[in-house]
Amino acid sequence: MPFYDYRCGSCGNFRALRPMSESGAAAMCPGCEAWCDRVLVTPFLGGKGQSGSAGSAGVFDRSRFRHVCGAGCSHQP
């Protein structure tokens, strides 16, 4: 079951574990028990002010890592 994010006007944001069949339904706030609507949250994909694409942010760029194995290592970077 996935988590969904909700916003309560009194208590703030909370997350609820719900079946996908109930993804659009309101959820009860755990603090004040008011019914709250789901909010859509975008994932954080970029870093250091970069765009959201992993390629442009250099997340998977292996050239930025240096070889740090100990003496006698046959590993090739």
All heavy atoms as a GROMACS GRO file, in nm:
protein
  563
    1MET      N    1   0.084  -0.118   0.000
    1MET     CA    2   0.000   0.000   0.000
    1MET      C    3   0.089   0.124   0.000
    1MET      O    4   0.184   0.131   0.076
    1MET     CB    5  -0.087   0.003   0.125
    1MET     CG    6  -0.223  -0.059   0.104
    1MET     SD    7  -0.337  -0.025   0.239
    1MET     CE    8  -0.265  -0.118   0.372
    2PRO      N    9   0.054   0.224  -0.079
    2PRO     CA   10   0.134   0.347  -0.083
    2PRO      C   11   0.092   0.449   0.023
    2PRO      O   12  -0.018   0.442   0.078
    2PRO     CB   13   0.105   0.401  -0.223
    2PRO     CG   14  -0.030   0.348  -0.256
    2PRO     CD   15  -0.041   0.215  -0.187
    3PHE      N   16   0.182   0.541   0.049
    3PHE     CA   17   0.153   0.654   0.137
    3PHE      C   18   0.098   0.768   0.053
    3PHE      O   19   0.142   0.789  -0.061
    3PHE     CB   20   0.281   0.704   0.206
    3PHE     CG   21   0.324   0.619   0.321
    3PHE    CD1   22   0.427   0.528   0.307
    3PHE    CD2   23   0.263   0.632   0.444
    3PHE    CE1   24   0.468   0.449   0.412
    3PHE    CE2   25   0.304   0.554   0.552
    3PHE     CZ   26   0.407   0.463   0.535
    4TYR      N   27   0.004   0.843   0.109
    4TYR     CA   28  -0.050   0.962   0.044
    4TYR      C   29  -0.038   1.078   0.141
    4TYR      O   30  -0.047   1.061   0.263
    4TYR     CB   31  -0.196   0.941   0.003
    4TYR     CG   32  -0.213   0.835  -0.102
    4TYR    CD1   33  -0.254   0.707  -0.067
    4TYR    CD2   34  -0.184   0.861  -0.235
    4TYR    CE1   35  -0.268   0.608  -0.163
    4TYR    CE2   36  -0.198   0.762  -0.332
    4TYR     CZ   37  -0.240   0.636  -0.295
    4TYR     OH   38  -0.253   0.539  -0.390
    5ASP      N   39  -0.016   1.198   0.087
    5ASP     CA   40  -0.001   1.318   0.170
    5ASP      C   41  -0.131   1.396   0.174
    5ASP      O   42  -0.199   1.412   0.073
    5ASP     CB   43   0.111   1.406   0.113
    5ASP     CG   44   0.246   1.338   0.124
    5ASP    OD1   45   0.279   1.292   0.234
    5ASP    OD2   46   0.318   1.332   0.023
    6TYR      N   47  -0.162   1.447   0.294
    6TYR     CA   48  -0.285   1.524   0.318
    6TYR      C   49  -0.249   1.651   0.394
    6TYR      O   50  -0.145   1.659   0.458
    6TYR     CB   51  -0.385   1.441   0.400
    6TYR     CG   52  -0.432   1.319   0.327
    6TYR    CD1   53  -0.360   1.200   0.332
    6TYR    CD2   54  -0.547   1.323   0.250
    6TYR    CE1   55  -0.402   1.087   0.263
    6TYR    CE2   56  -0.591   1.210   0.180
    6TYR     CZ   57  -0.518   1.093   0.188
    6TYR     OH   58  -0.559   0.983   0.120
    7ARG      N   59  -0.337   1.751   0.387
    7ARG     CA   60  -0.314   1.876   0.459
    7ARG      C   61  -0.436   1.910   0.542
    7ARG      O   62  -0.546   1.923   0.490
    7ARG     CB   63  -0.285   1.990   0.362
    7ARG     CG   64  -0.262   2.125   0.435
    7ARG     CD   65  -0.211   2.233   0.344
    7ARG     NE   66  -0.078   2.197   0.298
    7ARG     CZ   67  -0.041   2.203   0.170
    7ARG    NH1   68  -0.124   2.245   0.078
    7ARG    NH2   69   0.081   2.168   0.134
    8CYS      N   70  -0.414   1.925   0.672
    8CYS     CA   71  -0.518   1.966   0.765
    8CYS      C   72  -0.504   2.116   0.788
    8CYS      O   73  -0.393   2.164   0.815
    8CYS     CB   74  -0.504   1.890   0.896
    8CYS     SG   75  -0.621   1.944   1.023
    9GLY      N   76  -0.614   2.189   0.781
    9GLY     CA   77  -0.611   2.334   0.804
    9GLY      C   78  -0.569   2.371   0.944
    9GLY      O   79  -0.515   2.478   0.968
   10SER      N   80  -0.592   2.282   1.041
   10SER     CA   81  -0.558   2.311   1.181
   10SER      C   82  -0.423   2.255   1.222
   10SER      O   83  -0.345   2.322   1.290
   10SER     CB   84  -0.665   2.252   1.274
   10SER     OG   85  -0.790   2.306   1.245
   11CYS      N   86  -0.394   2.132   1.183
   11CYS     CA   87  -0.275   2.062   1.232
   11CYS      C   88  -0.157   2.062   1.135
   11CYS      O   89  -0.045   2.034   1.174
   11CYS     CB   90  -0.311   1.918   1.265
   11CYS     SG   91  -0.441   1.903   1.387
   12GLY      N   92  -0.181   2.089   1.007
   12GLY     CA   93  -0.073   2.087   0.908
   12GLY      C   94  -0.074   1.960   0.825
   12GLY      O   95  -0.177   1.892   0.812
   13ASN      N   96   0.040   1.925   0.770
   13ASN     CA   97   0.051   1.810   0.680
   13ASN      C   98   0.064   1.680   0.757
   13ASN      O   99   0.122   1.676   0.865
   13ASN     CB  100   0.172   1.826   0.588
   13ASN     CG  101   0.158   1.946   0.498
   13ASN    OD1  102   0.050   1.993   0.470
   13ASN    ND2  103   0.270   1.996   0.451
   14PHE      N  104   0.011   1.573   0.697
   14PHE     CA  105   0.030   1.439   0.751
   14PHE      C  106   0.028   1.340   0.636
   14PHE      O  107  -0.012   1.372   0.525
   14PHE     CB  108  -0.074   1.404   0.858
   14PHE     CG  109  -0.215   1.393   0.807
   14PHE    CD1  110  -0.269   1.269   0.773
   14PHE    CD2  111  -0.296   1.505   0.797
   14PHE    CE1  112  -0.399   1.259   0.728
   14PHE    CE2  113  -0.426   1.496   0.752
   14PHE     CZ  114  -0.479   1.372   0.717
   15ARG      N  115   0.074   1.220   0.661
   15ARG     CA  116   0.084   1.115   0.560
   15ARG      C  117   0.004   0.994   0.609
   15ARG      O  118   0.009   0.960   0.727
   15ARG     CB  119   0.230   1.077   0.542
   15ARG     CG  120   0.256   0.977   0.434
   15ARG     CD  121   0.402   0.968   0.404
   15ARG     NE  122   0.434   1.080   0.317
   15ARG     CZ  123   0.555   1.114   0.280
   15ARG    NH1  124   0.658   1.047   0.324
   15ARG    NH2  125   0.574   1.216   0.201
   16ALA      N  126  -0.069   0.931   0.516
   16ALA     CA  127  -0.150   0.815   0.552
   16ALA      C  128  -0.123   0.699   0.456
   16ALA      O  129  -0.108   0.720   0.336
   16ALA     CB  130  -0.298   0.853   0.548
   17LEU      N  131  -0.119   0.580   0.511
   17LEU     CA  132  -0.102   0.458   0.434
   17LEU      C  133  -0.242   0.410   0.396
   17LEU      O  134  -0.323   0.382   0.484
   17LEU     CB  135  -0.031   0.352   0.519
   17LEU     CG  136   0.000   0.219   0.454
   17LEU    CD1  137   0.102   0.238   0.343
   17LEU    CD2  138   0.052   0.122   0.558
   18ARG      N  139  -0.270   0.407   0.263
   18ARG     CA  140  -0.405   0.373   0.218
   18ARG      C  141  -0.398   0.286   0.094
   18ARG      O  142  -0.303   0.294   0.017
   18ARG     CB  143  -0.479   0.502   0.182
   18ARG     CG  144  -0.470   0.600   0.295
   18ARG     CD  145  -0.574   0.695   0.311
   18ARG     NE  146  -0.708   0.650   0.286
   18ARG     CZ  147  -0.808   0.733   0.280
   18ARG    NH1  148  -0.787   0.861   0.295
   18ARG    NH2  149  -0.929   0.690   0.259
   19PRO      N  150  -0.501   0.206   0.069
   19PRO     CA  151  -0.505   0.128  -0.054
   19PRO      C  152  -0.517   0.220  -0.175
   19PRO      O  153  -0.574   0.328  -0.167
   19PRO     CB  154  -0.630   0.041  -0.040
   19PRO     CG  155  -0.684   0.064   0.096
   19PRO     CD  156  -0.614   0.180   0.156
   20MET      N  157  -0.466   0.177  -0.289
   20MET     CA  158  -0.473   0.259  -0.410
   20MET      C  159  -0.617   0.287  -0.450
   20MET      O  160  -0.646   0.392  -0.507
   20MET     CB  161  -0.396   0.192  -0.523
   20MET     CG  162  -0.247   0.192  -0.500
   20MET     SD  163  -0.155   0.108  -0.629
   20MET     CE  164  -0.169   0.224  -0.762
   21SER      N  165  -0.708   0.198  -0.419
   21SER     CA  166  -0.849   0.219  -0.453
   21SER      C  167  -0.910   0.337  -0.377
   21SER      O  168  -1.013   0.391  -0.416
   21SER     CB  169  -0.930   0.093  -0.425
   21SER     OG  170  -0.923   0.060  -0.287
   22GLU      N  171  -0.846   0.383  -0.269
   22GLU     CA  172  -0.894   0.496  -0.190
   22GLU      C  173  -0.804   0.618  -0.206
   22GLU      O  174  -0.806   0.710  -0.125
   22GLU     CB  175  -0.900   0.458  -0.042
   22GLU     CG  176  -0.997   0.346  -0.012
   22GLU     CD  177  -0.996   0.306   0.135
   22GLU    OE1  178  -0.940   0.381   0.218
   22GLU    OE2  179  -1.048   0.199   0.165
   23SER      N  180  -0.724   0.623  -0.313
   23SER     CA  181  -0.626   0.730  -0.331
   23SER      C  182  -0.690   0.869  -0.343
   23SER      O  183  -0.629   0.967  -0.304
   23SER     CB  184  -0.540   0.704  -0.454
   23SER     OG  185  -0.619   0.708  -0.570
   24GLY      N  186  -0.810   0.879  -0.394
   24GLY     CA  187  -0.875   1.010  -0.411
   24GLY      C  188  -0.965   1.050  -0.296
   24GLY      O  189  -1.012   1.164  -0.289
   25ALA      N  190  -0.988   0.960  -0.202
   25ALA     CA  191  -1.078   0.988  -0.090
   25ALA      C  192  -1.011   1.073   0.017
   25ALA      O  193  -0.889   1.070   0.033
   25ALA     CB  194  -1.126   0.856  -0.030
   26ALA      N  195  -1.092   1.148   0.091
   26ALA     CA  196  -1.041   1.228   0.202
   26ALA      C  197  -0.994   1.133   0.314
   26ALA      O  198  -1.038   1.019   0.322
   26ALA     CB  199  -1.149   1.321   0.253
   27ALA      N  200  -0.905   1.182   0.398
   27ALA     CA  201  -0.854   1.104   0.511
   27ALA      C  202  -0.874   1.182   0.640
   27ALA      O  203  -0.874   1.305   0.640
   27ALA     CB  204  -0.706   1.073   0.493
   28MET      N  205  -0.888   1.110   0.749
   28MET     CA  206  -0.908   1.173   0.878
   28MET      C  207  -0.774   1.214   0.938
   28MET      O  208  -0.680   1.133   0.944
   28MET     CB  209  -0.979   1.079   0.974
   28MET     CG  210  -1.017   1.145   1.105
   28MET     SD  211  -1.098   1.033   1.221
   28MET     CE  212  -1.252   1.005   1.137
   29CYS      N  213  -0.765   1.338   0.982
   29CYS     CA  214  -0.644   1.389   1.047
   29CYS      C  215  -0.623   1.315   1.178
   29CYS      O  216  -0.717   1.304   1.259
   29CYS     CB  217  -0.658   1.540   1.072
   29CYS     SG  218  -0.523   1.609   1.169
   30PRO      N  219  -0.500   1.266   1.203
   30PRO     CA  220  -0.474   1.194   1.328
   30PRO      C  221  -0.475   1.286   1.451
   30PRO      O  222  -0.492   1.239   1.563
   30PRO     CB  223  -0.336   1.132   1.307
   30PRO     CG  224  -0.273   1.212   1.199
   30PRO     CD  225  -0.384   1.265   1.114
   31GLY      N  226  -0.462   1.417   1.430
   31GLY     CA  227  -0.459   1.510   1.543
   31GLY      C  228  -0.596   1.557   1.587
   31GLY      O  229  -0.635   1.540   1.702
   32CYS      N  230  -0.673   1.612   1.494
   32CYS     CA  231  -0.803   1.671   1.529
   32CYS      C  232  -0.922   1.593   1.474
   32CYS      O  233  -1.037   1.628   1.499
   32CYS     CB  234  -0.810   1.815   1.482
   32CYS     SG  235  -0.810   1.834   1.302
   33GLU      N  236  -0.896   1.487   1.397
   33GLU     CA  237  -0.997   1.400   1.339
   33GLU      C  238  -1.088   1.470   1.238
   33GLU      O  239  -1.200   1.426   1.214
   33GLU     CB  240  -1.078   1.330   1.448
   33GLU     CG  241  -0.992   1.240   1.535
   33GLU     CD  242  -1.071   1.163   1.637
   33GLU    OE1  243  -1.190   1.191   1.658
   33GLU    OE2  244  -1.011   1.073   1.699
   34ALA      N  245  -1.039   1.577   1.177
   34ALA     CA  246  -1.113   1.644   1.069
   34ALA      C  247  -1.085   1.570   0.939
   34ALA      O  248  -0.979   1.509   0.922
   34ALA     CB  249  -1.069   1.789   1.058
   35TRP      N  250  -1.179   1.574   0.845
   35TRP     CA  251  -1.158   1.512   0.714
   35TRP      C  252  -1.078   1.607   0.628
   35TRP      O  253  -1.112   1.725   0.618
   35TRP     CB  254  -1.290   1.476   0.650
   35TRP     CG  255  -1.353   1.359   0.719
   35TRP    CD1  256  -1.452   1.363   0.813
   35TRP    CD2  257  -1.316   1.222   0.705
   35TRP    NE1  258  -1.479   1.237   0.858
   35TRP    CE2  259  -1.398   1.148   0.792
   35TRP    CE3  260  -1.224   1.155   0.627
   35TRP    CZ2  261  -1.389   1.009   0.804
   35TRP    CZ3  262  -1.215   1.017   0.639
   35TRP    CH2  263  -1.296   0.945   0.726
   36CYS      N  264  -0.972   1.557   0.567
   36CYS     CA  265  -0.878   1.642   0.492
   36CYS      C  266  -0.860   1.589   0.350
   36CYS      O  267  -0.863   1.468   0.327
   36CYS     CB  268  -0.742   1.644   0.561
   36CYS     SG  269  -0.753   1.695   0.732
   37ASP      N  270  -0.837   1.681   0.257
   37ASP     CA  271  -0.814   1.644   0.118
   37ASP      C  272  -0.667   1.610   0.095
   37ASP      O  273  -0.578   1.662   0.161
   37ASP     CB  274  -0.852   1.760   0.025
   37ASP     CG  275  -1.002   1.783   0.025
   37ASP    OD1  276  -1.078   1.685   0.034
   37ASP    OD2  277  -1.043   1.900   0.014
   38ARG      N  278  -0.646   1.526  -0.003
   38ARG     CA  279  -0.511   1.486  -0.042
   38ARG      C  280  -0.442   1.599  -0.115
   38ARG      O  281  -0.505   1.675  -0.189
   38ARG     CB  282  -0.520   1.362  -0.132
   38ARG     CG  283  -0.388   1.308  -0.173
   38ARG     CD  284  -0.406   1.182  -0.255
   38ARG     NE  285  -0.282   1.157  -0.327
   38ARG     CZ  286  -0.275   1.092  -0.440
   38ARG    NH1  287  -0.382   1.044  -0.497
   38ARG    NH2  288  -0.159   1.075  -0.499
   39VAL      N  289  -0.313   1.612  -0.095
   39VAL     CA  290  -0.232   1.711  -0.168
   39VAL      C  291  -0.129   1.635  -0.252
   39VAL      O  292  -0.083   1.528  -0.213
   39VAL     CB  293  -0.161   1.811  -0.074
   39VAL    CG1  294  -0.262   1.897  -0.002
   39VAL    CG2  295  -0.073   1.742   0.027
   40LEU      N  296  -0.096   1.690  -0.366
   40LEU     CA  297   0.005   1.629  -0.451
   40LEU      C  298   0.140   1.688  -0.417
   40LEU      O  299   0.156   1.809  -0.408
   40LEU     CB  300  -0.028   1.653  -0.598
   40LEU     CG  301  -0.157   1.587  -0.645
   40LEU    CD1  302  -0.182   1.621  -0.791
   40LEU    CD2  303  -0.151   1.437  -0.627
   41VAL      N  304   0.238   1.602  -0.399
   41VAL     CA  305   0.372   1.643  -0.362
   41VAL      C  306   0.467   1.599  -0.472
   41VAL      O  307   0.462   1.485  -0.517
   41VAL     CB  308   0.414   1.579  -0.227
   41VAL    CG1  309   0.552   1.624  -0.187
   41VAL    CG2  310   0.313   1.612  -0.121
   42THR      N  311   0.554   1.688  -0.516
   42THR     CA  312   0.652   1.652  -0.618
   42THR      C  313   0.778   1.600  -0.552
   42THR      O  314   0.822   1.652  -0.449
   42THR     CB  315   0.687   1.773  -0.707
   42THR    OG1  316   0.737   1.877  -0.624
   42THR    CG2  317   0.565   1.821  -0.782
   43PRO      N  318   0.839   1.498  -0.608
   43PRO     CA  319   0.963   1.446  -0.549
   43PRO      C  320   1.079   1.540  -0.575
   43PRO      O  321   1.082   1.612  -0.673
   43PRO     CB  322   0.983   1.313  -0.622
   43PRO     CG  323   0.913   1.330  -0.752
   43PRO     CD  324   0.797   1.423  -0.725
   44PHE      N  325   1.177   1.537  -0.485
   44PHE     CA  326   1.299   1.615  -0.502
   44PHE      C  327   1.396   1.533  -0.584
   44PHE      O  328   1.443   1.430  -0.540
   44PHE     CB  329   1.360   1.649  -0.366
   44PHE     CG  330   1.487   1.725  -0.377
   44PHE    CD1  331   1.486   1.858  -0.413
   44PHE    CD2  332   1.609   1.664  -0.355
   44PHE    CE1  333   1.604   1.929  -0.424
   44PHE    CE2  334   1.727   1.733  -0.367
   44PHE     CZ  335   1.724   1.866  -0.401
   45LEU      N  336   1.424   1.577  -0.706
   45LEU     CA  337   1.511   1.501  -0.795
   45LEU      C  338   1.644   1.569  -0.821
   45LEU      O  339   1.740   1.504  -0.856
   45LEU     CB  340   1.441   1.476  -0.929
   45LEU     CG  341   1.312   1.397  -0.922
   45LEU    CD1  342   1.248   1.390  -1.059
   45LEU    CD2  343   1.336   1.259  -0.868
   46GLY      N  344   1.650   1.699  -0.809
   46GLY     CA  345   1.773   1.772  -0.840
   46GLY      C  346   1.856   1.794  -0.715
   46GLY      O  347   1.827   1.744  -0.609
   47GLY      N  348   1.960   1.870  -0.732
   47GLY     CA  349   2.044   1.903  -0.618
   47GLY      C  350   2.128   2.025  -0.648
   47GLY      O  351   2.162   2.051  -0.763
   48LYS      N  352   2.157   2.102  -0.546
   48LYS     CA  353   2.243   2.219  -0.558
   48LYS      C  354   2.195   2.315  -0.667
   48LYS      O  355   2.273   2.366  -0.746
   48LYS     CB  356   2.387   2.178  -0.586
   48LYS     CG  357   2.446   2.093  -0.477
   48LYS     CD  358   2.589   2.055  -0.510
   48LYS     CE  359   2.643   1.962  -0.404
   48LYS     NZ  360   2.776   1.916  -0.435
   49GLY      N  361   2.062   2.336  -0.673
   49GLY     CA  362   2.008   2.431  -0.768
   49GLY      C  363   2.002   2.381  -0.911
   49GLY      O  364   1.974   2.456  -1.002
   50GLN      N  365   2.028   2.254  -0.933
   50GLN     CA  366   2.025   2.197  -1.066
   50GLN      C  367   1.882   2.172  -1.108
   50GLN      O  368   1.791   2.173  -1.028
   50GLN     CB  369   2.103   2.066  -1.070
   50GLN     CG  370   2.246   2.077  -1.028
   50GLN     CD  371   2.332   2.142  -1.135
   50GLN    OE1  372   2.300   2.136  -1.251
   50GLN    NE2  373   2.440   2.204  -1.094
   51SER      N  374   1.861   2.141  -1.235
   51SER     CA  375   1.729   2.102  -1.282
   51SER      C  376   1.693   1.966  -1.227
   51SER      O  377   1.775   1.897  -1.170
   51SER     CB  378   1.727   2.099  -1.435
   51SER     OG  379   1.805   1.991  -1.481
   52GLY      N  380   1.568   1.922  -1.246
   52GLY     CA  381   1.521   1.797  -1.190
   52GLY      C  382   1.576   1.673  -1.255
   52GLY      O  383   1.559   1.564  -1.205
   53SER      N  384   1.643   1.682  -1.366
   53SER     CA  385   1.690   1.564  -1.436
   53SER      C  386   1.818   1.510  -1.372
   53SER      O  387   1.912   1.584  -1.345
   53SER     CB  388   1.713   1.601  -1.583
   53SER     OG  389   1.830   1.547  -1.632
   54ALA      N  390   1.821   1.381  -1.346
   54ALA     CA  391   1.938   1.320  -1.282
   54ALA      C  392   2.062   1.334  -1.368
   54ALA      O  393   2.172   1.352  -1.317
   54ALA     CB  394   1.910   1.173  -1.253
   55GLY      N  395   2.047   1.325  -1.498
   55GLY     CA  396   2.163   1.336  -1.587
   55GLY      C  397   2.226   1.473  -1.581
   55GLY      O  398   2.347   1.487  -1.573
   56SER      N  399   2.144   1.578  -1.582
   56SER     CA  400   2.199   1.713  -1.580
   56SER      C  401   2.253   1.750  -1.443
   56SER      O  402   2.340   1.833  -1.430
   56SER     CB  403   2.093   1.816  -1.623
   56SER     OG  404   1.987   1.816  -1.530
   57ALA      N  405   2.203   1.685  -1.337
   57ALA     CA  406   2.251   1.714  -1.203
   57ALA      C  407   2.380   1.640  -1.172
   57ALA      O  408   2.444   1.664  -1.072
   57ALA     CB  409   2.144   1.676  -1.100
   58GLY      N  410   2.417   1.546  -1.259
   58GLY     CA  411   2.542   1.472  -1.239
   58GLY      C  412   2.532   1.364  -1.134
   58GLY      O  413   2.632   1.315  -1.085
   59VAL      N  414   2.411   1.323  -1.098
   59VAL     CA  415   2.392   1.224  -0.993
   59VAL      C  416   2.457   1.091  -1.030
   59VAL      O  417   2.516   1.024  -0.947
   59VAL     CB  418   2.242   1.205  -0.964
   59VAL    CG1  419   2.220   1.092  -0.866
   59VAL    CG2  420   2.183   1.334  -0.912
   60PHE      N  421   2.449   1.052  -1.157
   60PHE     CA  422   2.502   0.923  -1.198
   60PHE      C  423   2.636   0.935  -1.269
   60PHE      O  424   2.680   0.844  -1.336
   60PHE     CB  425   2.400   0.854  -1.288
   60PHE     CG  426   2.268   0.833  -1.220
   60PHE    CD1  427   2.156   0.900  -1.261
   60PHE    CD2  428   2.259   0.747  -1.112
   60PHE    CE1  429   2.036   0.882  -1.196
   60PHE    CE2  430   2.139   0.728  -1.048
   60PHE     CZ  431   2.027   0.796  -1.090
   61ASP      N  432   2.702   1.045  -1.255
   61ASP     CA  433   2.831   1.068  -1.320
   61ASP      C  434   2.940   1.002  -1.238
   61ASP      O  435   2.979   1.051  -1.133
   61ASP     CB  436   2.854   1.218  -1.333
   61ASP     CG  437   2.985   1.251  -1.402
   61ASP    OD1  438   3.046   1.159  -1.460
   61ASP    OD2  439   3.024   1.368  -1.398
   62ARG      N  440   2.992   0.888  -1.284
   62ARG     CA  441   3.093   0.813  -1.209
   62ARG      C  442   3.229   0.883  -1.209
   62ARG      O  443   3.314   0.852  -1.126
   62ARG     CB  444   3.107   0.673  -1.267
   62ARG     CG  445   2.978   0.597  -1.259
   62ARG     CD  446   2.992   0.462  -1.321
   62ARG     NE  447   3.013   0.369  -1.211
   62ARG     CZ  448   3.061   0.249  -1.225
   62ARG    NH1  449   3.097   0.205  -1.342
   62ARG    NH2  450   3.074   0.170  -1.122
   63SER      N  451   3.254   0.975  -1.300
   63SER     CA  452   3.385   1.039  -1.307
   63SER      C  453   3.414   1.127  -1.187
   63SER      O  454   3.528   1.162  -1.163
   63SER     CB  455   3.396   1.120  -1.437
   63SER     OG  456   3.304   1.226  -1.436
   64ARG      N  457   3.314   1.162  -1.110
   64ARG     CA  458   3.340   1.249  -0.995
   64ARG      C  459   3.384   1.173  -0.871
   64ARG      O  460   3.416   1.232  -0.770
   64ARG     CB  461   3.217   1.334  -0.965
   64ARG     CG  462   3.097   1.257  -0.921
   64ARG     CD  463   2.977   1.350  -0.913
   64ARG     NE  464   2.859   1.275  -0.883
   64ARG     CZ  465   2.790   1.287  -0.772
   64ARG    NH1  466   2.826   1.375  -0.681
   64ARG    NH2  467   2.685   1.214  -0.751
   65PHE      N  468   3.384   1.039  -0.877
   65PHE     CA  469   3.430   0.959  -0.764
   65PHE      C  470   3.574   0.915  -0.788
   65PHE      O  471   3.611   0.882  -0.898
   65PHE     CB  472   3.340   0.835  -0.748
   65PHE     CG  473   3.198   0.871  -0.718
   65PHE    CD1  474   3.102   0.863  -0.816
   65PHE    CD2  475   3.161   0.914  -0.592
   65PHE    CE1  476   2.970   0.897  -0.790
   65PHE    CE2  477   3.030   0.948  -0.564
   65PHE     CZ  478   2.935   0.939  -0.663
   66ARG      N  479   3.654   0.914  -0.684
   66ARG     CA  480   3.792   0.870  -0.700
   66ARG      C  481   3.808   0.730  -0.640
   66ARG      O  482   3.733   0.690  -0.553
   66ARG     CB  483   3.891   0.967  -0.639
   66ARG     CG  484   3.860   1.011  -0.505
   66ARG     CD  485   3.954   1.119  -0.455
   66ARG     NE  486   3.922   1.136  -0.316
   66ARG     CZ  487   3.991   1.086  -0.217
   66ARG    NH1  488   4.104   1.024  -0.239
   66ARG    NH2  489   3.951   1.102  -0.093
   67HIS      N  490   3.907   0.661  -0.687
   67HIS     CA  491   3.936   0.525  -0.643
   67HIS      C  492   3.998   0.530  -0.504
   67HIS      O  493   4.097   0.597  -0.482
   67HIS     CB  494   4.033   0.463  -0.744
   67HIS     CG  495   4.063   0.320  -0.716
   67HIS    ND1  496   3.973   0.221  -0.740
   67HIS    CD2  497   4.174   0.261  -0.668
   67HIS    CE1  498   4.027   0.105  -0.708
   67HIS    NE2  499   4.148   0.126  -0.663
   68VAL      N  500   3.937   0.461  -0.405
   68VAL     CA  501   3.985   0.470  -0.267
   68VAL      C  502   4.016   0.334  -0.204
   68VAL      O  503   4.024   0.324  -0.084
   68VAL     CB  504   3.883   0.545  -0.178
   68VAL    CG1  505   3.874   0.690  -0.218
   68VAL    CG2  506   3.747   0.479  -0.182
   69CYS      N  507   4.032   0.229  -0.284
   69CYS     CA  508   4.065   0.098  -0.228
   69CYS      C  509   4.204   0.100  -0.166
   69CYS      O  510   4.289   0.181  -0.202
   69CYS     CB  511   4.056  -0.011  -0.336
   69CYS     SG  512   3.890  -0.034  -0.400
   70GLY      N  513   4.228   0.005  -0.077
   70GLY     CA  514   4.357  -0.001  -0.008
   70GLY      C  515   4.467  -0.061  -0.094
   70GLY      O  516   4.446  -0.100  -0.208
   71ALA      N  517   4.587  -0.073  -0.038
   71ALA     CA  518   4.703  -0.127  -0.108
   71ALA      C  519   4.678  -0.272  -0.148
   71ALA      O  520   4.617  -0.348  -0.076
   71ALA     CB  521   4.826  -0.120  -0.020
   72GLY      N  522   4.723  -0.311  -0.266
   72GLY     CA  523   4.709  -0.446  -0.314
   72GLY      C  524   4.576  -0.473  -0.384
   72GLY      O  525   4.549  -0.585  -0.424
   73CYS      N  526   4.493  -0.373  -0.397
   73CYS     CA  527   4.362  -0.389  -0.461
   73CYS      C  528   4.381  -0.403  -0.613
   73CYS      O  529   4.457  -0.329  -0.673
   73CYS     CB  530   4.274  -0.270  -0.431
   73CYS     SG  531   4.118  -0.273  -0.521
   74SER      N  532   4.311  -0.500  -0.672
   74SER     CA  533   4.321  -0.516  -0.818
   74SER      C  534   4.204  -0.450  -0.888
   74SER      O  535   4.190  -0.461  -1.008
   74SER     CB  536   4.326  -0.665  -0.850
   74SER     OG  537   4.205  -0.726  -0.809
   75HIS      N  538   4.120  -0.383  -0.814
   75HIS     CA  539   4.002  -0.315  -0.869
   75HIS      C  540   4.046  -0.199  -0.961
   75HIS      O  541   4.134  -0.123  -0.927
   75HIS     CB  542   3.916  -0.261  -0.756
   75HIS     CG  543   3.802  -0.178  -0.801
   75HIS    ND1  544   3.801  -0.042  -0.788
   75HIS    CD2  545   3.685  -0.211  -0.860
   75HIS    CE1  546   3.686   0.005  -0.836
   75HIS    NE2  547   3.616  -0.096  -0.880
   76GLN      N  548   3.985  -0.190  -1.076
   76GLN     CA  549   4.015  -0.080  -1.169
   76GLN      C  550   3.900   0.020  -1.164
   76GLN      O  551   3.786  -0.017  -1.182
   76GLN     CB  552   4.030  -0.134  -1.312
   76GLN     CG  553   4.145  -0.229  -1.329
   76GLN     CD  554   4.279  -0.161  -1.304
   76GLN    OE1  555   4.301  -0.048  -1.348
   76GLN    NE2  556   4.366  -0.227  -1.232
   77PRO      N  557   3.927   0.147  -1.138
   77PRO     CA  558   3.820   0.248  -1.131
   77PRO      C  559   3.754   0.271  -1.266
   77PRO      O  560   3.808   0.248  -1.368
   77PRO     CB  561   3.890   0.373  -1.082
   77PRO     CG  562   4.034   0.352  -1.109
   77PRO     CD  563   4.057   0.205  -1.117
   0.00000   0.00000   0.00000
